[in-house]
Amino acid sequence: MTLTFSDFKDQAKEILNIDLDGYKLDRVERRTKSLMRRYEVDDFNECIDLIKNDSTFREAYLNHFTINTSEFFRNPESFKFLENEVLPELADKKRKIRIWSAPCSNGCEPYTLAIILKEMGLRSSQFEIYASDLDPAILDEAKSGVYRENAVKNVSPELMKKYFKEDPTKDNFYVLDSKIRNLVKFEEKDLINGRFDRDWDLILSRNFFIYLTKDMKDQLIKKFLSVLNQDSYFFLGNTEYIFSADAYNLEKVYQSIYRYKKD
Ligand SMILES: C[S@@+](CC[C@H](N)C(=O)[O-])C[C@H]1O[C@@H](n2cnc3c(N)ncnc32)[C@H](O)[C@@H]1O
């Protein structure tokens, strides 16, 4: 029997242990079909077989469907606002600022924060940066701290000189200094099914909700807010938006940065 996309999705969900129903399904179908074309896979039956039995294909599928694009200082003006307004306020108020980048992809986002905090003159005992993603391969990349030229295009020449070195083994790749790498703790986590730690002053969940259904986005916003502290901040991607922010006790303070006040 030939599997339909809906059958395929149900079986892939079980094998990969990912709640594919939480993602925009037309997009999942498009991404699945484009990977099948690339690997010359004829139908969903063969695709399921490969996901089940071929670890290289399974990794490629996960990679293709999740989209790992990221860069340092993505939307620089928003990071300037964090640097000038949000982080100084948190540093004044808190003995230790707790920050979570979820999802973090290849680490550009949490490392950008580490660079900013270091440049602000904060000591490492004054903040904690955690970073989570579903994809183990991208987390390995994040920990290695090696980046293509494109990922560092928004880093100023001064910061490049201070925190990056040219990779001696590969042209146009840069290695991030270990004193920044050591400031971020990475962990593998499925944000849809996983348990969240509490007590965050700033959560970045950027360029993730765009892939999710409206219901899943709403569930996740509530899940993130349930672990944010009073007067904390929630930072989305620049094309992402929370309708009726008031209803969530969120106040927009800049583009896609919101302040959270519990009831
Ligand atoms: C486009 S990246 C965003 C990275 C970064 N926040 C940024 O804006 O530059 C999206 C990331 O979401 C991750 N992802 C997708 N579904 C996830 C899930 N259920 N749990 C955790 N991470 C997930 C992907 O692996 C990918 O690294």
The ligand as a MOL file (V3000), in Angstrom:
LIG
                    3D

  0  0  0     0  0            999 V3000
M  V30 BEGIN CTAB
M  V30 COUNTS 27 29 0 0 0
M  V30 BEGIN ATOM
M  V30 1 C 16.1130 29.2010 12.1510 0
M  V30 2 S 16.8270 28.4330 13.5770 0 CHG=1
M  V30 3 C 16.7650 29.7660 14.7150 0
M  V30 4 C 18.0850 30.0080 15.3920 0
M  V30 5 C 18.2260 31.3010 16.1750 0
M  V30 6 N 17.2330 31.3960 17.2230 0
M  V30 7 C 18.1630 32.5040 15.2610 0
M  V30 8 O 17.1200 33.1650 15.2150 0
M  V30 9 O 19.1380 32.8080 14.5780 0 CHG=-1
M  V30 10 C 15.5420 27.3350 14.0640 0
M  V30 11 C 16.0360 26.2140 14.9690 0
M  V30 12 O 14.9000 25.5810 15.5610 0
M  V30 13 C 15.2920 24.2680 15.8920 0
M  V30 14 N 14.0730 23.4910 16.1960 0
M  V30 15 C 13.0590 23.1340 15.3770 0
M  V30 16 N 12.1200 22.4480 16.0620 0
M  V30 17 C 12.5430 22.3920 17.3560 0
M  V30 18 C 12.0080 21.8200 18.5540 0
M  V30 19 N 10.8460 21.1800 18.5690 0
M  V30 20 N 12.7270 21.9500 19.7010 0
M  V30 21 C 13.9270 22.6010 19.7240 0
M  V30 22 N 14.4800 23.1590 18.6140 0
M  V30 23 C 13.8020 23.0580 17.4470 0
M  V30 24 C 16.0400 23.8290 14.6470 0
M  V30 25 O 16.8720 22.7040 14.8900 0
M  V30 26 C 16.8110 25.1100 14.2850 0
M  V30 27 O 18.1280 25.0640 14.7870 0
M  V30 END ATOM
M  V30 BEGIN BOND
M  V30 1 1 1 2
M  V30 2 1 2 3
M  V30 3 1 2 10
M  V30 4 1 3 4
M  V30 5 1 4 5
M  V30 6 1 5 6
M  V30 7 1 5 7
M  V30 8 2 7 8
M  V30 9 1 7 9
M  V30 10 1 10 11
M  V30 11 1 11 12
M  V30 12 1 11 26
M  V30 13 1 12 13
M  V30 14 1 13 14
M  V30 15 1 13 24
M  V30 16 1 14 15
M  V30 17 1 14 23
M  V30 18 2 15 16
M  V30 19 1 16 17
M  V30 20 1 17 18
M  V30 21 2 17 23
M  V30 22 1 18 19
M  V30 23 2 18 20
M  V30 24 1 20 21
M  V30 25 2 21 22
M  V30 26 1 22 23
M  V30 27 1 24 25
M  V30 28 1 24 26
M  V30 29 1 26 27
M  V30 END BOND
M  V30 END CTAB
M  END
